Amino acid sequence: MSESNVPLPVPDVPLNFVPAKEGEVLKIGPMTLRIMEDGSRTDNRLGSVELIVPPHTAGPPAHWHEMHDETFLVTQGTIRFHVPVTPSNPTEKIIDAKAGDYVTVPTRSPHTFSNPTGEESRFFNTFTPAFYINYFKLLSNLEKEAGGFGPELNKKAMAHFATLPIPG
């Protein structure tokens, strides 16, 4: 009820349902990414993807994000998070997150990930704000244009989305 005791109208905003075998699918190197929410239905407050990481696959170069937070919910296998050396972290930290484990990566938190195991791994990844979904689309297109994939392409795409690689 509003202050005048007049009921507020019920909003007419549809929810978004993405069936298990649907969503926009992108190939990024050996990984497969399925866009679950691109931000178009959340006023760009939230974006999300599912990422399938084959066995023995390295992730992106170590980096941090200047403009968005991320979360990772591991749904299958193991995703290894690498936290590089920083002033408050004198040695690289390794976190092996297994199915059911959840990792939050706040803005400006240096990180990367990999799948060091012999089994396929998957995780559900969120971004807030959602603009970072376009990084994946750009990276996929750059890979198609270049006819291959590598760290330099990744860094080129990162530069468009306030994502900075760790020097060295």
TIMARZA-270354 format. One record per residue: x, y, z of N, C-alpha, C, O in turn. Coordinates in pm, 1 decimal, decimal comma. Layout:
<marses>
       n.c1       n.c2       n.c3      ca.c1      ca.c2      ca.c3       c.c1       c.c2       c.c3       o.c1       o.c2       o.c3
          X          Y          Z          X          Y          Z          X          Y          Z          X          Y          Z
...
</marses>
This chain:
<marses>
       n.c1       n.c2       n.c3      ca.c1      ca.c2      ca.c3       c.c1       c.c2       c.c3       o.c1       o.c2       o.c3
       84,3     -117,9        0,0        0,0        0,0        0,0       89,0      124,6        0,0      192,4      129,8       66,7
       46,7      221,4      -74,7      117,9      348,1      -72,9       73,5      427,2       49,9      -14,8      384,9      124,4
      135,9      541,6       68,9      102,0      622,0      186,4      -44,1      663,8      187,5     -101,0      685,0      294,5
     -105,1      676,0       72,3     -245,5      717,3       67,7     -339,8      597,1       72,5     -459,9      611,4       49,5
     -286,0      478,9      102,1     -362,1      354,7      110,6     -426,7      313,2      -20,6     -523,4      237,0      -21,6
     -373,3      363,0     -130,5     -418,6      320,9     -262,4     -321,9      212,4     -308,6     -201,0      235,0     -311,2
     -372,7       96,3     -344,7     -282,3      -10,2     -387,1     -201,7       31,4     -510,3     -253,7       95,3     -601,8
      -76,0       -5,6     -510,5        8,1       21,3     -626,4      -28,4      -75,8     -738,0      -64,5     -190,3     -710,8
      -19,5      -32,1     -861,8      -48,9     -124,4     -971,7       58,1     -234,1     -976,8      175,0     -210,2     -946,4
       16,5     -351,7    -1015,0      109,9     -463,4    -1028,2      193,5     -440,2    -1153,6      138,0     -418,6    -1261,4
      326,6     -444,3    -1141,2      411,3     -422,5    -1259,5      388,2     -532,2    -1364,0      351,5     -645,0    -1331,2
      410,2     -496,4    -1487,8      394,0     -591,9    -1597,4      529,3     -611,2    -1666,0      546,7     -574,1    -1782,1
      624,7     -669,4    -1593,2      758,8     -693,4    -1645,0      778,4     -844,8    -1655,9      770,6     -915,6    -1555,4
      803,6     -894,5    -1776,6      818,1    -1039,3    -1791,7      949,7    -1089,7    -1732,7     1049,7    -1017,9    -1730,3
      948,0    -1213,7    -1685,6     1074,0    -1274,7    -1642,8     1141,5    -1335,9    -1764,5     1079,4    -1351,5    -1869,6
     1266,2    -1369,7    -1750,2     1343,4    -1428,2    -1859,3     1370,7    -1574,2    -1827,3     1429,9    -1604,6    -1723,8
     1329,2    -1663,6    -1913,2     1352,3    -1806,9    -1896,7     1444,0    -1853,2    -2008,9     1412,5    -1835,7    -2126,6
     1557,7    -1912,3    -1972,6     1651,2    -1966,2    -2070,8     1655,2    -2118,0    -2051,0     1717,3    -2165,9    -1956,1
     1590,2    -2193,7    -2138,9     1595,3    -2339,9    -2125,9     1738,8    -2391,5    -2132,8     1827,4    -2325,3    -2186,8
     1759,9    -2509,1    -2078,0     1893,9    -2567,0    -2063,0     1973,3    -2574,6    -2193,2     2095,9    -2564,5    -2189,2
     1910,7    -2591,3    -2304,6     1982,8    -2605,2    -2432,4     1975,0    -2480,2    -2518,7     2003,3    -2485,8    -2638,4
     1936,8    -2366,8    -2459,1     1923,4    -2243,4    -2536,7     2013,7    -2133,7    -2480,8     2088,1    -2155,5    -2385,2
     2006,2    -2016,3    -2541,6     2093,2    -1904,6    -2507,7     2196,2    -1888,4    -2618,7     2228,3    -1984,4    -2688,8
     2247,1    -1768,6    -2634,4     2349,7    -1742,9    -2736,4     2478,3    -1814,1    -2695,7     2524,8    -1798,5    -2582,8
     2536,1    -1892,3    -2787,5     2656,4    -1969,9    -2758,4     2773,8    -1911,2    -2835,8     2764,7    -1887,2    -2956,2
     2884,4    -1888,3    -2764,8     3008,1    -1837,3    -2824,5     3120,6    -1935,6    -2799,4     3125,7    -1999,9    -2694,6
     3211,1    -1947,2    -2896,1     3335,2    -2023,3    -2876,9     3445,6    -1922,2    -2850,1     3461,3    -1824,2    -2922,8
     3521,9    -1947,9    -2744,1     3635,9    -1863,3    -2709,8     3752,2    -1957,5    -2684,7     3761,0    -2020,1    -2579,0
     3841,6    -1967,3    -2782,6     3948,5    -2066,9    -2772,8     3884,1    -2202,9    -2755,3     3790,2    -2235,7    -2827,9
     3931,7    -2283,0    -2661,0     3873,6    -2415,3    -2640,2     3745,6    -2413,7    -2555,3     3680,2    -2516,7    -2539,2
     3710,7    -2297,3    -2501,6     3596,0    -2288,4    -2410,9     3466,4    -2256,2    -2486,4     3467,8    -2195,2    -2593,3
     3356,2    -2298,4    -2428,0     3223,7    -2267,1    -2480,4     3149,7    -2184,6    -2376,2     3146,5    -2219,2    -2258,1
     3091,0    -2076,0    -2421,5     3021,7    -1984,1    -2333,1     2876,9    -1971,8    -2378,9     2850,2    -1953,9    -2497,7
     2783,8    -1981,5    -2284,8     2641,3    -1964,1    -2315,3     2592,0    -1842,7    -2238,8     2596,7    -1839,8    -2115,8
     2544,9    -1742,6    -2311,5     2493,5    -1620,8    -2248,1     2354,1    -1649,4    -2193,7     2264,1    -1691,5    -2266,4
     2339,1    -1625,6    -2064,5     2210,9    -1648,8    -1998,3     2131,7    -1517,7    -1985,9     2010,4    -1515,1    -2006,8
     2201,4    -1410,8    -1952,0     2140,5    -1277,5    -1940,9     2242,3    -1176,2    -1990,6     2351,1    -1163,7    -1934,5
     2206,5    -1104,0    -2096,0     2300,4    -1008,0    -2154,8     2285,2     -867,1    -2099,1     2355,1     -775,4    -2142,1
     2194,4     -849,6    -2003,8     2171,9     -718,6    -1944,7     2054,9     -644,0    -2006,0     2011,3     -542,3    -1951,9
     2003,3     -692,7    -2118,3     1895,2     -621,0    -2186,9     1764,4     -623,3    -2109,5     1677,3     -539,7    -2133,3
     1749,3     -716,6    -2018,4     1625,6     -725,0    -1939,9     1645,9     -676,3    -1795,9     1552,2     -678,0    -1716,1
     1767,6     -633,1    -1763,0     1796,3     -588,1    -1625,7     1849,2     -444,7    -1622,1     1913,6     -404,1    -1525,3
     1821,6     -368,7    -1727,9     1877,7     -233,2    -1739,1     2028,2     -235,6    -1718,0     2085,1     -142,5    -1660,9
     2092,3     -341,9    -1764,1     2237,5     -363,3    -1755,0     2290,0     -371,7    -1612,5     2409,5     -353,4    -1589,6
     2202,8     -399,1    -1517,0     2248,4     -417,2    -1379,0     2314,9     -552,9    -1359,6     2401,7     -567,3    -1273,6
     2274,6     -654,2    -1439,6     2324,7     -790,3    -1420,2     2336,5     -861,4    -1553,1     2246,2     -855,0    -1636,6
     2449,5     -929,8    -1572,4     2469,3    -1018,8    -1686,6     2517,7    -1152,0    -1633,4     2577,9    -1158,6    -1526,3
     2491,2    -1259,3    -1708,8     2536,6    -1390,6    -1662,9     2562,7    -1483,8    -1780,3     2500,0    -1474,0    -1885,8
     2657,2    -1574,4    -1758,5     2693,8    -1674,7    -1858,6     2721,6    -1807,1    -1789,3     2747,0    -1812,5    -1668,9
     2716,1    -1912,8    -1867,7     2768,0    -2042,2    -1825,5     2891,9    -2066,2    -1910,3     2888,8    -2047,3    -2031,9
     2999,8    -2107,4    -1847,4     3124,5    -2132,3    -1919,4     3163,6    -2278,3    -1902,2     3167,4    -2330,1    -1790,5
     3192,6    -2344,2    -2014,1     3238,5    -2482,7    -2014,4     3387,3    -2479,8    -2045,1     3429,5    -2429,6    -2149,3
     3466,7    -2534,4    -1952,6     3612,4    -2529,8    -1963,4     3663,9    -2672,9    -1979,6     3654,3    -2752,8    -1886,4
     3718,5    -2706,0    -2097,2     3769,1    -2841,4    -2119,1     3885,5    -2875,5    -2025,4     3942,5    -2786,6    -1962,2
     3920,4    -3003,5    -2016,6     4034,6    -3044,1    -1933,5     4162,7    -2970,8    -1974,1     4183,8    -2940,0    -2091,4
     4246,7    -2943,7    -1875,5     4380,4    -2885,8    -1896,5     4375,4    -2757,0    -1979,7     4452,3    -2740,2    -2074,3
     4283,8    -2666,5    -1943,0     4266,0    -2541,4    -2016,8     4301,2    -2422,8    -1927,9     4252,3    -2409,3    -1815,8
     4388,1    -2336,9    -1982,2     4421,7    -2211,3    -1913,7     4311,4    -2110,5    -1941,6     4247,4    -2114,7    -2046,6
     4289,9    -2021,1    -1848,2     4192,2    -1914,2    -1866,8     4259,3    -1790,4    -1923,2     4364,3    -1800,1    -1986,7
     4200,2    -1674,8    -1900,9     4255,8    -1550,4    -1952,9     4383,9    -1511,8    -1878,3     4412,7    -1565,9    -1771,6
     4460,7    -1417,5    -1935,1     4576,2    -1366,4    -1861,2     4528,9    -1308,3    -1726,9     4417,5    -1256,6    -1718,0
     4611,6    -1316,3    -1624,0     4576,7    -1258,1    -1493,7     4542,8    -1110,4    -1513,0     4610,4    -1039,1    -1587,2
     4436,8    -1065,8    -1444,8     4384,1     -931,6    -1469,5     4300,2     -884,4    -1351,2     4278,4     -957,7    -1254,7
     4254,0     -760,4    -1361,3     4152,8     -708,8    -1269,0     4057,6     -621,0    -1348,8     4090,8     -572,9    -1457,1
     3939,1     -601,2    -1293,3     3834,0     -522,6    -1357,2     3817,5     -391,4    -1281,9     3805,8     -390,1    -1159,3
     3816,6     -282,3    -1355,2     3799,6     -150,3    -1294,7     3653,4     -111,9    -1277,1     3622,7      -19,7    -1201,5
     3561,2     -182,2    -1346,6     3423,8     -132,7    -1346,6     3316,7     -237,4    -1318,7     3197,9     -206,0    -1326,7
     3354,1     -358,6    -1286,8     3246,9     -454,6    -1257,6     3292,5     -561,9    -1159,4     3411,2     -592,2    -1147,0
     3194,0     -618,1    -1090,3     3214,0     -730,7     -999,8     3175,0     -857,9    -1073,8     3095,9     -854,8    -1168,1
     3231,8     -969,8    -1029,3     3200,1    -1100,1    -1087,3     3172,2    -1199,7     -976,2     3224,2    -1187,1     -865,3
     3090,5    -1297,6    -1006,8     3078,5    -1413,4     -919,4     3091,7    -1538,7    -1004,8     3059,7    -1539,1    -1123,7
     3139,5    -1644,8     -941,1     3157,2    -1774,6    -1007,2     3094,1    -1881,0     -917,5     3130,3    -1893,0     -800,5
     3000,8    -1957,7     -971,7     2945,8    -2073,7     -903,3     2988,7    -2195,7     -984,0     2941,2    -2216,3    -1095,7
     3077,7    -2275,9     -928,2     3124,8    -2394,6     -998,8     3013,5    -2498,2     -994,1     2963,2    -2532,2     -886,9
     2975,6    -2548,1    -1111,4     2865,4    -2644,3    -1119,4     2912,4    -2784,4    -1158,4     2837,8    -2881,3    -1144,2
     3035,8    -2795,0    -1207,4     3090,6    -2926,5    -1244,3     3242,4    -2918,2    -1241,5     3300,8    -2819,6    -1286,5
     3305,3    -3021,1    -1189,2     3451,4    -3029,3    -1191,7     3518,6    -2933,4    -1095,3     3465,8    -2902,3     -988,5
     3637,6    -2886,6    -1135,8     3719,8    -2797,3    -1054,5     3764,2    -2678,8    -1138,4     3811,6    -2695,8    -1250,7
     3748,9    -2560,5    -1084,6     3805,3    -2440,0    -1144,9     3910,8    -2389,1    -1047,9     3882,6    -2365,4     -930,5
     4031,2    -2373,0    -1097,8     4141,6    -2323,2    -1015,4     4150,4    -2171,7    -1032,4     4167,0    -2121,2    -1143,5
     4139,0    -2101,0     -921,6     4155,0    -1956,2     -920,8     4298,5    -1924,1     -880,7     4350,8    -1977,5     -782,9
     4360,0    -1836,9     -957,3     4497,0    -1792,3     -932,9     4488,6    -1647,0     -888,1     4437,1    -1562,0     -960,7
     4538,5    -1619,2     -770,0     4542,7    -1482,8     -718,0     4689,6    -1441,2     -721,5     4769,5    -1489,8     -641,5
     4725,6    -1351,2     -813,9     4866,6    -1315,6     -830,0     4922,4    -1236,9     -711,4     4848,9    -1190,8     -624,0
     5052,2    -1223,6     -711,7     5123,2    -1147,6     -608,3     5077,4    -1001,6     -613,7     5072,8     -940,2     -720,3
     5043,9     -947,9     -496,7     5006,7     -807,4     -480,4     5074,6     -758,2     -352,5     5132,8     -838,9     -279,9
     5068,8     -628,3     -323,1     5131,1     -580,4     -198,7     5080,3     -652,6      -73,3     5157,0     -674,3       20,6
     4951,8     -689,9      -70,8     4899,8     -758,6       48,0     4904,5     -911,5       35,5     4870,2     -982,6      129,9
     4946,8     -961,5      -80,5     4954,4    -1105,7     -105,4     5093,8    -1135,8     -162,1     5111,2    -1135,0     -284,0
     5194,2    -1162,6      -75,7     5333,3    -1174,6     -121,9     5363,3    -1299,2     -205,3     5466,8    -1304,3     -271,8
     5276,3    -1398,9     -203,5     5295,2    -1516,9     -288,6     5164,9    -1546,8     -360,7     5056,4    -1518,5     -309,8
     5176,9    -1604,6     -480,4     5055,4    -1639,8     -554,4     4969,7    -1733,4     -469,9     5020,7    -1826,6     -407,7
     4841,5    -1708,2     -468,2     4747,6    -1791,7     -394,4     4667,9    -1874,7     -495,2     4623,6    -1823,0     -597,8
     4650,4    -2002,5     -465,6     4574,5    -2094,0     -550,3     4452,3    -2140,9     -471,6     4463,3    -2183,5     -356,7
     4335,8    -2132,3     -535,9     4211,3    -2181,6     -475,4     4148,0    -2278,4     -574,2     4112,9    -2239,1     -685,5
     4133,2    -2403,4     -535,3     4063,7    -2501,3     -618,5     3917,9    -2506,3     -576,3     3884,3    -2561,5     -471,5
     3831,9    -2448,2     -658,8     3688,7    -2445,1     -630,9     3622,7    -2562,1     -703,1     3641,2    -2581,5     -823,3
     3546,2    -2638,8     -628,1     3480,0    -2758,0     -681,5     3329,8    -2733,6     -691,4     3279,5    -2632,3     -642,8
     3258,4    -2826,8     -754,6     3113,9    -2812,8     -774,5     3045,5    -2773,0     -643,6     3062,6    -2837,7     -540,3
     2968,8    -2666,3     -650,8     2899,2    -2613,3     -534,0     2971,6    -2497,1     -468,5     2910,8    -2423,6     -390,6
     3100,6    -2478,2     -497,9     3176,5    -2367,6     -439,8     3145,7    -2237,3     -515,1     3115,7    -2237,6     -634,4
     3154,4    -2126,9     -441,5     3117,1    -1995,2     -493,2     3229,8    -1896,9     -465,6     3283,2    -1892,2     -354,8
     3265,7    -1818,9     -566,3     3374,2    -1720,9     -553,4     3321,3    -1584,4     -597,8     3259,3    -1572,4     -703,5
     3346,3    -1482,4     -516,5     3313,4    -1344,7     -553,0     3443,7    -1272,0     -583,5     3538,7    -1278,3     -505,6
     3447,6    -1203,3     -696,9     3564,4    -1125,0     -737,1     3519,1     -979,2     -746,0     3460,2     -937,9     -845,9
     3547,1     -901,5     -640,7     3506,6     -760,6     -643,1     3587,7     -680,2     -745,1     3694,2     -723,3     -789,3
     3536,4     -565,1     -780,8     3609,9     -471,4     -865,3     3750,8     -453,0     -808,4     3768,2     -437,2     -687,5
     3850,7     -455,2     -896,4     3992,7     -432,4     -865,0     4059,0     -549,7     -792,7     4165,4     -531,5     -733,5
     4000,6     -668,0     -795,3     4060,1     -786,5     -733,5     4133,5     -867,5     -840,8     4068,9     -927,6     -926,6
     4268,6     -870,2     -837,5     4344,8     -943,7     -938,8     4314,5    -1094,3     -933,7     4303,6    -1152,8     -826,0
     4301,3    -1155,4    -1051,9     4265,4    -1297,3    -1057,7     4279,3    -1352,2    -1199,5     4294,8    -1277,2    -1295,8
     4273,6    -1481,5    -1209,5     4245,8    -1554,8    -1332,8     4199,8    -1692,7    -1289,3     4190,9    -1721,4    -1169,9
     4170,5    -1777,7    -1386,6     4123,6    -1912,5    -1354,6     4172,7    -2009,5    -1460,5     4216,9    -1969,0    -1568,0
     4164,3    -2137,2    -1429,3     4199,8    -2243,1    -1523,9     4128,5    -2371,1    -1482,7     4067,8    -2378,7    -1375,9
     4137,0    -2470,5    -1568,7     4093,2    -2605,4    -1534,7     4216,1    -2694,5    -1546,3     4250,7    -2736,9    -1656,6
     4282,8    -2723,9    -1434,7     4406,0    -2803,8    -1440,2     4380,2    -2954,4    -1443,2     4474,7    -3032,8    -1451,7
     4254,3    -2995,4    -1436,4     4222,2    -3137,2    -1422,0     4201,1    -3204,8    -1557,4     4201,0    -3139,1    -1661,5
     4183,6    -3334,4    -1554,6     4156,3    -3412,9    -1673,7     4008,3    -3426,5    -1704,3     3970,0    -3505,3    -1790,8
     3923,6    -3349,8    -1633,7     3779,3    -3356,3    -1654,7     3725,0    -3219,0    -1692,9     3778,6    -3116,2    -1651,6
     3618,4    -3218,7    -1772,2     3551,4    -3094,4    -1807,3     3498,5    -3025,4    -1681,2     3450,5    -3091,2    -1588,9
     3507,7    -2893,1    -1678,7     3453,7    -2813,7    -1567,6     3356,0    -2710,8    -1623,0     3363,8    -2671,3    -1739,3
     3264,3    -2668,7    -1537,3     3165,4    -2567,3    -1575,1     3145,1    -2471,6    -1458,7     3157,8    -2508,8    -1342,1
     3113,1    -2347,1    -1493,4     3072,7    -2253,3    -1389,6     2971,1    -2154,4    -1444,1     2966,1    -2126,0    -1563,8
     2890,4    -2103,1    -1352,1     2794,0    -1998,0    -1379,8     2858,1    -1868,9    -1331,2     2901,7    -1860,3    -1216,4
     2863,8    -1768,6    -1418,0     2939,2    -1646,3    -1394,5     2845,0    -1526,7    -1407,3     2771,2    -1516,2    -1505,2
     2847,2    -1436,2    -1308,3     2766,9    -1314,3    -1317,9     2857,3    -1192,2    -1325,3     2971,5    -1194,1    -1279,6
     2803,6    -1086,9    -1383,6     2873,9     -959,3    -1398,0     2776,8     -848,2    -1362,9     2662,4     -846,6    -1408,3
     2824,5     -755,6    -1281,6     2742,6     -640,5    -1250,6     2831,5     -516,1    -1250,4     2923,0     -506,1    -1168,7
     2806,1     -422,7    -1339,5     2701,3     -420,8    -1439,9     2728,5     -519,5    -1553,8     2835,5     -579,8    -1562,2
     2629,1     -533,8    -1640,4     2628,9     -639,6    -1741,9     2714,2     -610,5    -1864,4     2733,1     -699,6    -1947,2
     2766,3     -489,5    -1879,1     2836,2     -454,3    -2002,8     2947,8     -552,3    -2038,9     2984,0     -563,4    -2156,1
     3002,6     -623,2    -1940,6     3115,9     -713,0    -1967,0     3077,9     -829,9    -2057,8     3166,5     -894,0    -2114,2
     2950,9     -858,9    -2073,2     2906,9     -962,5    -2167,9     2961,3     -930,1    -2306,8     2994,3    -1020,6    -2383,3
     2970,6     -801,3    -2339,3     3019,3     -761,1    -2471,9     3167,2     -791,2    -2492,1     3212,9     -801,3    -2606,0
     3242,6     -805,6    -2383,6     3382,8     -850,1    -2394,6     3388,5     -987,4    -2460,0     3470,4    -1010,7    -2548,9
     3302,2    -1078,1    -2416,5     3302,2    -1213,4    -2471,9     3263,1    -1213,0    -2618,9     3320,0    -1286,8    -2699,4
     3165,9    -1129,6    -2653,5     3124,2    -1120,9    -2793,9     3238,3    -1065,7    -2879,6     3265,1    -1117,0    -2988,2
     3304,9     -961,7    -2830,9     3418,4     -904,7    -2903,5     3530,1    -1007,6    -2916,6     3584,7    -1025,5    -3025,5
     3564,3    -1074,3    -2809,1     3672,3    -1173,2    -2812,4     3641,5    -1284,7    -2911,2     3730,1    -1326,7    -2985,6
     3519,2    -1333,0    -2913,7     3479,4    -1437,4    -3007,5     3494,3    -1388,1    -3151,7     3542,8    -1461,6    -3237,7
     3452,5    -1264,0    -3178,2     3466,2    -1208,0    -3312,9     3611,7    -1186,7    -3351,5     3650,0    -1215,3    -3464,9
     3693,8    -1136,8    -3258,7     3836,8    -1117,8    -3287,0     3903,0    -1251,2    -3320,5     3986,9    -1258,9    -3410,2
     3865,1    -1355,4    -3248,3     3921,0    -1488,1    -3273,3     3885,0    -1536,4    -3413,7     3969,3    -1591,7    -3484,3
     3759,7    -1515,3    -3453,7     3716,8    -1556,4    -3588,8     3796,2    -1480,5    -3694,4     3843,6    -1539,6    -3791,5
     3810,8    -1348,6    -3675,3     3883,9    -1265,6    -3771,6     4030,5    -1305,1    -3780,3     4087,4    -1308,2    -3889,4
     4092,4    -1335,5    -3666,0     4235,5    -1368,3    -3662,1     4262,2    -1513,4    -3701,8     4375,4    -1549,1    -3734,3
     4158,9    -1596,4    -3699,2     4177,9    -1737,3    -3731,6     4250,8    -1813,2    -3622,3     4310,0    -1918,0    -3648,2
     4247,2    -1762,0    -3502,0     4314,3    -1828,3    -3389,8     4288,4    -1752,6    -3261,1     4218,9    -1651,0    -3259,3
     4345,5    -1804,1    -3154,2     4318,7    -1750,1    -3021,7     4448,3    -1744,9    -2942,8     4534,5    -1831,2    -2959,0
     4462,7    -1644,0    -2857,4     4580,5    -1636,5    -2771,9     4571,2    -1521,2    -2675,0     4477,5    -1441,6    -2680,5
     4669,7    -1511,9    -2584,9     4667,5    -1408,6    -2481,0     4662,9    -1265,8    -2535,9     4599,8    -1178,7    -2476,0
     4729,0    -1241,2    -2648,8     4730,4    -1104,5    -2702,5     4592,1    -1061,8    -2750,2     4552,6     -946,7    -2731,4
     4518,6    -1154,0    -2811,8     4380,5    -1123,4    -2850,5     4296,4    -1094,4    -2726,8     4214,8    -1002,2    -2725,1
     4317,9    -1174,3    -2624,4     4244,2    -1157,3    -2500,0     4271,6    -1018,8    -2440,9     4178,9     -948,9    -2399,8
     4397,6     -980,0    -2436,8     4433,6     -848,4    -2382,1     4375,0     -734,9    -2466,0     4334,5     -631,6    -2412,7
     4371,0     -755,4    -2597,8     4312,6     -653,4    -2686,1     4164,7     -633,1    -2652,8     4117,9     -519,5    -2644,5
     4091,6     -742,2    -2633,9     3949,6     -732,6    -2599,3     3931,8     -672,9    -2459,9     3842,2     -591,4    -2438,4
     4017,1     -713,3    -2364,8     4007,9     -661,1    -2228,2     4018,9     -508,8    -2225,6     3950,4     -442,5    -2147,6
     4104,2     -454,2    -2310,1     4129,3     -310,1    -2310,6     4002,8     -229,1    -2340,0     3994,0     -112,4    -2302,0
     3905,9     -289,8    -2406,6     3780,5     -220,9    -2438,8     3680,9     -221,0    -2323,0     3578,1     -153,5    -2328,9
     3712,3     -298,3    -2215,7     3614,0     -316,3    -2109,9     3671,7     -293,5    -1970,5     3637,4     -363,9    -1875,5
     3760,8     -193,0    -1959,6     3816,6     -152,6    -1829,6     3871,5     -271,2    -1751,7     3852,9     -282,5    -1630,5
     3939,6     -359,3    -1824,1     4001,8     -477,6    -1763,8     4151,1     -471,0    -1792,2     4193,1     -463,1    -1907,7
     4229,9     -474,4    -1687,3     4373,2     -453,0    -1700,5     4452,6     -579,8    -1670,8     4430,7     -643,8    -1568,0
     4545,0     -616,9    -1760,1     4626,6     -734,7    -1733,6     4730,9     -705,5    -1625,4     4776,4     -592,1    -1610,1
     4767,5     -809,3    -1551,4     4875,1     -796,6    -1453,4     5006,0     -781,9    -1531,6     5033,6     -862,9    -1620,0
     5086,0     -681,1    -1501,0     5213,4     -663,6    -1573,8     5306,7     -783,8    -1553,7     5308,5     -849,1    -1449,4
     5383,3     -808,5    -1659,4     5485,0     -914,8    -1647,3     5457,8    -1038,3    -1722,9     5537,4    -1132,1    -1718,5
</marses>
